[in-house]
């Protein structure tokens, strides 16, 4: 799966859980580099002085991207 930015680990793990393919891989910064994709419950926790949030599309971008990608993966799972 290609991700258009840098996803935090929990988003990637949720996507991999949805995948049924025998080999699972998520590539970041593919197609574009839209910043960090942060799960909303990790938004502005103070880690790294909230650096990731300063280069993110917003609080819901991580959840939205993860959910849309999971929908694509679920549709593709019929092939496995």
Biopython code that builds the backbone (N, CA, C, O; Angstrom):
import numpy as np
from Bio.PDB.StructureBuilder import StructureBuilder

atoms = [
    (1, "UNK", "N", (0.851, -1.157, 0.000)),
    (1, "UNK", "CA", (0.000, 0.000, 0.000)),
    (1, "UNK", "C", (0.901, 1.225, 0.000)),
    (1, "UNK", "O", (1.905, 1.267, 0.711)),
    (2, "UNK", "N", (0.548, 2.190, -0.777)),
    (2, "UNK", "CA", (1.300, 3.445, -0.863)),
    (2, "UNK", "C", (0.574, 4.522, -0.065)),
    (2, "UNK", "O", (-0.640, 4.684, -0.188)),
    (3, "UNK", "N", (1.309, 5.237, 0.734)),
    (3, "UNK", "CA", (0.747, 6.288, 1.590)),
    (3, "UNK", "C", (1.347, 7.628, 1.161)),
    (3, "UNK", "O", (2.564, 7.723, 0.997)),
    (4, "UNK", "N", (0.531, 8.659, 0.977)),
    (4, "UNK", "CA", (1.021, 9.927, 0.431)),
    (4, "UNK", "C", (1.681, 10.846, 1.451)),
    (4, "UNK", "O", (1.595, 12.068, 1.331)),
    (5, "UNK", "N", (2.319, 10.285, 2.423)),
    (5, "UNK", "CA", (2.992, 11.067, 3.459)),
    (5, "UNK", "C", (3.604, 10.113, 4.459)),
    (5, "UNK", "O", (3.844, 8.945, 4.153)),
    (6, "UNK", "N", (3.857, 10.615, 5.655)),
    (6, "UNK", "CA", (4.416, 9.773, 6.715)),
    (6, "UNK", "C", (3.333, 9.476, 7.730)),
    (6, "UNK", "O", (2.870, 10.367, 8.442)),
    (7, "UNK", "N", (2.935, 8.229, 7.791)),
    (7, "UNK", "CA", (1.904, 7.816, 8.726)),
    (7, "UNK", "C", (2.549, 7.373, 10.031)),
    (7, "UNK", "O", (3.586, 6.711, 10.029)),
    (8, "UNK", "N", (1.930, 7.742, 11.138)),
    (8, "UNK", "CA", (2.413, 7.242, 12.406)),
    (8, "UNK", "C", (2.101, 5.753, 12.518)),
    (8, "UNK", "O", (1.203, 5.252, 11.841)),
    (9, "UNK", "N", (2.820, 5.064, 13.346)),
    (9, "UNK", "CA", (2.803, 3.604, 13.417)),
    (9, "UNK", "C", (1.410, 3.018, 13.578)),
    (9, "UNK", "O", (1.077, 2.048, 12.896)),
    (10, "UNK", "N", (0.591, 3.571, 14.452)),
    (10, "UNK", "CA", (-0.722, 2.971, 14.710)),
    (10, "UNK", "C", (-1.600, 2.944, 13.463)),
    (10, "UNK", "O", (-2.367, 1.999, 13.278)),
    (11, "UNK", "N", (-1.506, 3.952, 12.609)),
    (11, "UNK", "CA", (-2.267, 3.930, 11.360)),
    (11, "UNK", "C", (-1.798, 2.775, 10.484)),
    (11, "UNK", "O", (-2.614, 2.046, 9.921)),
    (12, "UNK", "N", (-0.496, 2.612, 10.371)),
    (12, "UNK", "CA", (0.059, 1.540, 9.561)),
    (12, "UNK", "C", (-0.323, 0.167, 10.080)),
    (12, "UNK", "O", (-0.640, -0.728, 9.297)),
    (13, "UNK", "N", (-0.296, -0.007, 11.392)),
    (13, "UNK", "CA", (-0.677, -1.298, 11.967)),
    (13, "UNK", "C", (-2.149, -1.610, 11.702)),
    (13, "UNK", "O", (-2.504, -2.758, 11.432)),
    (14, "UNK", "N", (-3.001, -0.597, 11.778)),
    (14, "UNK", "CA", (-4.428, -0.804, 11.501)),
    (14, "UNK", "C", (-4.650, -1.202, 10.045)),
    (14, "UNK", "O", (-5.503, -2.038, 9.748)),
    (15, "UNK", "N", (-3.893, -0.608, 9.152)),
    (15, "UNK", "CA", (-4.009, -0.963, 7.736)),
    (15, "UNK", "C", (-3.512, -2.385, 7.508)),
    (15, "UNK", "O", (-4.148, -3.154, 6.788)),
    (16, "UNK", "N", (-2.385, -2.740, 8.111)),
    (16, "UNK", "CA", (-1.853, -4.095, 7.937)),
    (16, "UNK", "C", (-2.803, -5.147, 8.495)),
    (16, "UNK", "O", (-2.890, -6.247, 7.947)),
    (17, "UNK", "N", (-3.515, -4.832, 9.570)),
    (17, "UNK", "CA", (-4.483, -5.783, 10.122)),
    (17, "UNK", "C", (-5.600, -6.080, 9.130)),
    (17, "UNK", "O", (-6.145, -7.183, 9.118)),
    (18, "UNK", "N", (-5.939, -5.105, 8.303)),
    (18, "UNK", "CA", (-7.006, -5.271, 7.320)),
    (18, "UNK", "C", (-6.546, -6.101, 6.129)),
    (18, "UNK", "O", (-7.360, -6.766, 5.488)),
    (19, "UNK", "N", (-5.263, -6.071, 5.827)),
    (19, "UNK", "CA", (-4.727, -6.773, 4.660)),
    (19, "UNK", "C", (-4.783, -8.285, 4.840)),
    (19, "UNK", "O", (-4.476, -8.805, 5.913)),
    (20, "UNK", "N", (-5.175, -8.980, 3.785)),
    (20, "UNK", "CA", (-5.178, -10.446, 3.799)),
    (20, "UNK", "C", (-4.077, -11.037, 2.942)),
    (20, "UNK", "O", (-3.888, -12.253, 2.924)),
    (21, "UNK", "N", (-3.352, -10.191, 2.234)),
    (21, "UNK", "CA", (-2.270, -10.669, 1.374)),
    (21, "UNK", "C", (-1.195, -11.339, 2.236)),
    (21, "UNK", "O", (-1.016, -10.963, 3.394)),
    (22, "UNK", "N", (-0.482, -12.322, 1.689)),
    (22, "UNK", "CA", (0.552, -12.996, 2.475)),
    (22, "UNK", "C", (1.733, -12.092, 2.818)),
    (22, "UNK", "O", (2.403, -12.301, 3.829)),
    (23, "UNK", "N", (1.984, -11.105, 1.994)),
    (23, "UNK", "CA", (3.068, -10.162, 2.263)),
    (23, "UNK", "C", (2.469, -8.774, 2.374)),
    (23, "UNK", "O", (1.727, -8.344, 1.491)),
    (24, "UNK", "N", (2.784, -8.065, 3.456)),
    (24, "UNK", "CA", (2.170, -6.765, 3.727)),
    (24, "UNK", "C", (3.254, -5.701, 3.835)),
    (24, "UNK", "O", (4.246, -5.871, 4.544)),
    (25, "UNK", "N", (3.045, -4.597, 3.114)),
    (25, "UNK", "CA", (4.030, -3.519, 3.145)),
    (25, "UNK", "C", (3.304, -2.191, 2.931)),
    (25, "UNK", "O", (2.382, -2.090, 2.122)),
    (26, "UNK", "N", (3.739, -1.187, 3.668)),
    (26, "UNK", "CA", (3.224, 0.161, 3.497)),
    (26, "UNK", "C", (4.409, 1.055, 3.186)),
    (26, "UNK", "O", (5.381, 1.101, 3.940)),
    (27, "UNK", "N", (4.322, 1.761, 2.075)),
    (27, "UNK", "CA", (5.382, 2.672, 1.658)),
    (27, "UNK", "C", (4.929, 4.101, 1.915)),
    (27, "UNK", "O", (3.835, 4.495, 1.511)),
    (28, "UNK", "N", (5.763, 4.867, 2.580)),
    (28, "UNK", "CA", (5.425, 6.256, 2.871)),
    (28, "UNK", "C", (5.999, 7.212, 1.839)),
    (28, "UNK", "O", (6.924, 6.876, 1.101)),
    (29, "UNK", "N", (5.429, 8.415, 1.804)),
    (29, "UNK", "CA", (5.861, 9.469, 0.881)),
    (29, "UNK", "C", (5.847, 9.005, -0.572)),
    (29, "UNK", "O", (6.737, 9.353, -1.348)),
    (30, "UNK", "N", (4.844, 8.226, -0.935)),
    (30, "UNK", "CA", (4.729, 7.753, -2.308)),
    (30, "UNK", "C", (3.637, 8.534, -3.022)),
    (30, "UNK", "O", (2.524, 8.669, -2.514)),
    (31, "UNK", "N", (3.955, 9.034, -4.175)),
    (31, "UNK", "CA", (3.002, 9.822, -4.924)),
    (31, "UNK", "C", (2.969, 11.279, -4.487)),
    (31, "UNK", "O", (2.649, 12.166, -5.278)),
    (32, "UNK", "N", (3.295, 11.515, -3.248)),
    (32, "UNK", "CA", (3.333, 12.871, -2.711)),
    (32, "UNK", "C", (3.924, 12.810, -1.305)),
    (32, "UNK", "O", (4.088, 11.730, -0.736)),
    (33, "UNK", "N", (4.236, 13.958, -0.763)),
    (33, "UNK", "CA", (4.743, 14.055, 0.614)),
    (33, "UNK", "C", (3.895, 15.103, 1.323)),
    (33, "UNK", "O", (4.299, 16.257, 1.469)),
    (34, "UNK", "N", (2.713, 14.680, 1.759)),
    (34, "UNK", "CA", (1.739, 15.608, 2.328)),
    (34, "UNK", "C", (1.906, 15.831, 3.823)),
    (34, "UNK", "O", (1.018, 16.397, 4.462)),
    (35, "UNK", "N", (3.004, 15.405, 4.383)),
    (35, "UNK", "CA", (3.245, 15.616, 5.806)),
    (35, "UNK", "C", (2.943, 14.374, 6.620)),
    (35, "UNK", "O", (2.864, 13.265, 6.094)),
    (36, "UNK", "N", (2.774, 14.586, 7.919)),
    (36, "UNK", "CA", (2.498, 13.486, 8.840)),
    (36, "UNK", "C", (1.006, 13.209, 8.921)),
    (36, "UNK", "O", (0.187, 14.127, 8.882)),
    (37, "UNK", "N", (0.664, 11.923, 9.035)),
    (37, "UNK", "CA", (-0.716, 11.498, 9.218)),
    (37, "UNK", "C", (-0.804, 10.891, 10.616)),
    (37, "UNK", "O", (-0.318, 9.789, 10.870)),
    (38, "UNK", "N", (-1.430, 11.633, 11.500)),
    (38, "UNK", "CA", (-1.443, 11.325, 12.927)),
    (38, "UNK", "C", (-2.841, 10.860, 13.330)),
    (38, "UNK", "O", (-3.823, 11.515, 12.981)),
    (39, "UNK", "N", (-2.955, 9.739, 14.062)),
    (39, "UNK", "CA", (-4.269, 9.369, 14.588)),
    (39, "UNK", "C", (-4.791, 10.501, 15.473)),
    (39, "UNK", "O", (-4.025, 11.107, 16.224)),
    (40, "UNK", "N", (-6.088, 10.787, 15.387)),
    (40, "UNK", "CA", (-6.630, 11.945, 16.108)),
    (40, "UNK", "C", (-6.436, 11.854, 17.615)),
    (40, "UNK", "O", (-6.305, 12.881, 18.281)),
    (41, "UNK", "N", (-6.415, 10.641, 18.165)),
    (41, "UNK", "CA", (-6.225, 10.536, 19.613)),
    (41, "UNK", "C", (-4.761, 10.720, 20.029)),
    (41, "UNK", "O", (-4.456, 10.742, 21.221)),
    (42, "UNK", "N", (-3.866, 10.851, 19.063)),
    (42, "UNK", "CA", (-2.462, 11.165, 19.356)),
    (42, "UNK", "C", (-2.141, 12.628, 19.044)),
    (42, "UNK", "O", (-0.998, 13.059, 19.199)),
    (43, "UNK", "N", (-3.131, 13.381, 18.611)),
    (43, "UNK", "CA", (-2.923, 14.774, 18.208)),
    (43, "UNK", "C", (-2.517, 15.627, 19.407)),
    (43, "UNK", "O", (-3.190, 15.623, 20.438)),
    (44, "UNK", "N", (-1.441, 16.337, 19.270)),
    (44, "UNK", "CA", (-0.896, 17.279, 20.254)),
    (44, "UNK", "C", (-0.777, 16.679, 21.655)),
    (44, "UNK", "O", (-1.324, 17.198, 22.628)),
    (45, "UNK", "N", (-0.051, 15.582, 21.719)),
    (45, "UNK", "CA", (0.219, 14.955, 23.005)),
    (45, "UNK", "C", (1.478, 15.531, 23.649)),
    (45, "UNK", "O", (1.816, 15.186, 24.781)),
    (46, "UNK", "N", (2.165, 16.405, 22.929)),
    (46, "UNK", "CA", (3.372, 17.025, 23.461)),
    (46, "UNK", "C", (4.649, 16.312, 23.074)),
    (46, "UNK", "O", (5.741, 16.812, 23.341)),
    (47, "UNK", "N", (4.529, 15.139, 22.441)),
    (47, "UNK", "CA", (5.729, 14.425, 22.015)),
    (47, "UNK", "C", (6.436, 15.217, 20.932)),
    (47, "UNK", "O", (5.789, 15.770, 20.043)),
    (48, "UNK", "N", (7.739, 15.276, 20.996)),
    (48, "UNK", "CA", (8.553, 15.997, 20.010)),
    (48, "UNK", "C", (8.100, 17.452, 19.857)),
    (48, "UNK", "O", (8.180, 18.017, 18.766)),
    (49, "UNK", "N", (7.632, 18.050, 20.941)),
    (49, "UNK", "CA", (7.135, 19.435, 20.909)),
    (49, "UNK", "C", (6.059, 19.621, 19.843)),
    (49, "UNK", "O", (5.941, 20.697, 19.256)),
    (50, "UNK", "N", (5.278, 18.577, 19.595)),
    (50, "UNK", "CA", (4.195, 18.597, 18.594)),
    (50, "UNK", "C", (4.694, 18.937, 17.198)),
    (50, "UNK", "O", (3.966, 19.528, 16.401)),
    (51, "UNK", "N", (5.930, 18.566, 16.904)),
    (51, "UNK", "CA", (6.503, 18.867, 15.586)),
    (51, "UNK", "C", (5.667, 18.280, 14.458)),
    (51, "UNK", "O", (5.389, 18.965, 13.473)),
    (52, "UNK", "N", (5.260, 17.007, 14.593)),
    (52, "UNK", "CA", (4.522, 16.353, 13.518)),
    (52, "UNK", "C", (3.244, 17.118, 13.169)),
    (52, "UNK", "O", (2.861, 17.193, 12.002)),
    (53, "UNK", "N", (2.593, 17.680, 14.177)),
    (53, "UNK", "CA", (1.365, 18.423, 13.942)),
    (53, "UNK", "C", (1.596, 19.683, 13.105)),
    (53, "UNK", "O", (0.703, 20.124, 12.382)),
    (54, "UNK", "N", (2.783, 20.253, 13.206)),
    (54, "UNK", "CA", (3.063, 21.473, 12.444)),
    (54, "UNK", "C", (3.223, 21.194, 10.953)),
    (54, "UNK", "O", (3.119, 22.113, 10.140)),
    (55, "UNK", "N", (3.473, 19.950, 10.587)),
    (55, "UNK", "CA", (3.595, 19.578, 9.182)),
    (55, "UNK", "C", (2.579, 18.479, 8.833)),
    (55, "UNK", "O", (2.896, 17.496, 8.162)),
    (56, "UNK", "N", (1.361, 18.683, 9.310)),
    (56, "UNK", "CA", (0.266, 17.756, 9.054)),
    (56, "UNK", "C", (-0.870, 18.510, 8.375)),
    (56, "UNK", "O", (-0.951, 19.735, 8.462)),
    (57, "UNK", "N", (-1.741, 17.773, 7.702)),
    (57, "UNK", "CA", (-2.910, 18.376, 7.062)),
    (57, "UNK", "C", (-4.027, 18.671, 8.056)),
    (57, "UNK", "O", (-5.020, 19.305, 7.696)),
    (58, "UNK", "N", (-3.882, 18.226, 9.292)),
    (58, "UNK", "CA", (-4.889, 18.514, 10.308)),
    (58, "UNK", "C", (-5.197, 17.313, 11.171)),
    (58, "UNK", "O", (-4.749, 16.197, 10.906)),
    (59, "UNK", "N", (-5.973, 17.567, 12.211)),
    (59, "UNK", "CA", (-6.258, 16.553, 13.229)),
    (59, "UNK", "C", (-6.940, 15.307, 12.673)),
    (59, "UNK", "O", (-6.687, 14.207, 13.165)),
    (60, "UNK", "N", (-7.783, 15.444, 11.682)),
    (60, "UNK", "CA", (-8.527, 14.281, 11.176)),
    (60, "UNK", "C", (-7.887, 13.634, 9.949)),
    (60, "UNK", "O", (-8.378, 12.611, 9.472)),
    (61, "UNK", "N", (-6.816, 14.202, 9.436)),
    (61, "UNK", "CA", (-6.195, 13.678, 8.212)),
    (61, "UNK", "C", (-5.725, 12.232, 8.378)),
    (61, "UNK", "O", (-5.911, 11.418, 7.474)),
    (62, "UNK", "N", (-5.129, 11.910, 9.506)),
    (62, "UNK", "CA", (-4.644, 10.549, 9.725)),
    (62, "UNK", "C", (-5.764, 9.534, 9.761)),
    (62, "UNK", "O", (-5.670, 8.476, 9.138)),
    (63, "UNK", "N", (-6.836, 9.853, 10.496)),
    (63, "UNK", "CA", (-7.981, 8.946, 10.589)),
    (63, "UNK", "C", (-8.663, 8.787, 9.236)),
    (63, "UNK", "O", (-9.020, 7.679, 8.837)),
    (64, "UNK", "N", (-8.839, 9.897, 8.539)),
    (64, "UNK", "CA", (-9.510, 9.862, 7.240)),
    (64, "UNK", "C", (-8.717, 9.034, 6.232)),
    (64, "UNK", "O", (-9.280, 8.182, 5.545)),
    (65, "UNK", "N", (-7.423, 9.282, 6.145)),
    (65, "UNK", "CA", (-6.582, 8.530, 5.209)),
    (65, "UNK", "C", (-6.583, 7.049, 5.553)),
    (65, "UNK", "O", (-6.728, 6.206, 4.668)),
    (66, "UNK", "N", (-6.423, 6.724, 6.833)),
    (66, "UNK", "CA", (-6.427, 5.316, 7.263)),
    (66, "UNK", "C", (-7.743, 4.643, 6.888)),
    (66, "UNK", "O", (-7.739, 3.527, 6.367)),
    (67, "UNK", "N", (-8.860, 5.303, 7.144)),
    (67, "UNK", "CA", (-10.164, 4.704, 6.859)),
    (67, "UNK", "C", (-10.385, 4.521, 5.356)),
    (67, "UNK", "O", (-10.924, 3.499, 4.933)),
    (68, "UNK", "N", (-9.977, 5.493, 4.553)),
    (68, "UNK", "CA", (-10.123, 5.376, 3.094)),
    (68, "UNK", "C", (-9.234, 4.273, 2.544)),
    (68, "UNK", "O", (-9.654, 3.514, 1.671)),
    (69, "UNK", "N", (-8.010, 4.181, 3.047)),
    (69, "UNK", "CA", (-7.097, 3.124, 2.608)),
    (69, "UNK", "C", (-7.630, 1.762, 3.031)),
    (69, "UNK", "O", (-7.565, 0.805, 2.260)),
    (70, "UNK", "N", (-8.156, 1.665, 4.249)),
    (70, "UNK", "CA", (-8.727, 0.388, 4.697)),
    (70, "UNK", "C", (-9.901, -0.035, 3.823)),
    (70, "UNK", "O", (-10.093, -1.228, 3.585)),
    (71, "UNK", "N", (-10.686, 0.924, 3.344)),
    (71, "UNK", "CA", (-11.795, 0.587, 2.441)),
    (71, "UNK", "C", (-11.258, 0.020, 1.128)),
    (71, "UNK", "O", (-11.816, -0.934, 0.586)),
    (72, "UNK", "N", (-10.177, 0.607, 0.620)),
    (72, "UNK", "CA", (-9.556, 0.080, -0.606)),
    (72, "UNK", "C", (-8.999, -1.325, -0.387)),
    (72, "UNK", "O", (-9.157, -2.210, -1.228)),
    (73, "UNK", "N", (-8.346, -1.512, 0.756)),
    (73, "UNK", "CA", (-7.776, -2.822, 1.069)),
    (73, "UNK", "C", (-8.879, -3.868, 1.205)),
    (73, "UNK", "O", (-8.744, -4.985, 0.705)),
    (74, "UNK", "N", (-9.957, -3.510, 1.872)),
    (74, "UNK", "CA", (-11.080, -4.447, 2.047)),
    (74, "UNK", "C", (-11.648, -4.848, 0.695)),
    (74, "UNK", "O", (-11.956, -6.020, 0.479)),
    (75, "UNK", "N", (-11.791, -3.898, -0.213)),
    (75, "UNK", "CA", (-12.296, -4.216, -1.547)),
    (75, "UNK", "C", (-11.331, -5.138, -2.286)),
    (75, "UNK", "O", (-11.766, -6.001, -3.048)),
    (76, "UNK", "N", (-10.039, -4.968, -2.072)),
    (76, "UNK", "CA", (-9.039, -5.793, -2.750)),
    (76, "UNK", "C", (-8.902, -7.167, -2.104)),
    (76, "UNK", "O", (-8.422, -8.100, -2.748)),
    (77, "UNK", "N", (-9.307, -7.310, -0.860)),
    (77, "UNK", "CA", (-9.167, -8.585, -0.155)),
    (77, "UNK", "C", (-9.916, -9.717, -0.855)),
    (77, "UNK", "O", (-9.604, -10.886, -0.630)),
    (78, "UNK", "N", (-10.884, -9.397, -1.688)),
    (78, "UNK", "CA", (-11.612, -10.440, -2.418)),
    (78, "UNK", "C", (-10.696, -11.228, -3.338)),
    (78, "UNK", "O", (-11.029, -12.336, -3.759)),
    (79, "UNK", "N", (-9.532, -10.650, -3.652)),
    (79, "UNK", "CA", (-8.578, -11.341, -4.524)),
    (79, "UNK", "C", (-7.724, -12.356, -3.776)),
    (79, "UNK", "O", (-6.923, -13.060, -4.391)),
    (80, "UNK", "N", (-7.882, -12.441, -2.456)),
    (80, "UNK", "CA", (-7.036, -13.367, -1.674)),
    (80, "UNK", "C", (-7.865, -14.388, -0.951)),
    (80, "UNK", "O", (-7.320, -15.240, -0.250)),
]
sb = StructureBuilder()
sb.init_structure("model")
sb.init_model(0)
sb.init_chain("A")
sb.init_seg("    ")
for serial, (resi, resn, name, xyz) in enumerate(atoms, 1):
    if name == "N":
        sb.init_residue(resn, " ", resi, " ")
    sb.init_atom(name, np.array(xyz, "f"), 0.0, 1.0, " ", f" {name:<3s}", serial, name[0])
structure = sb.get_structure()
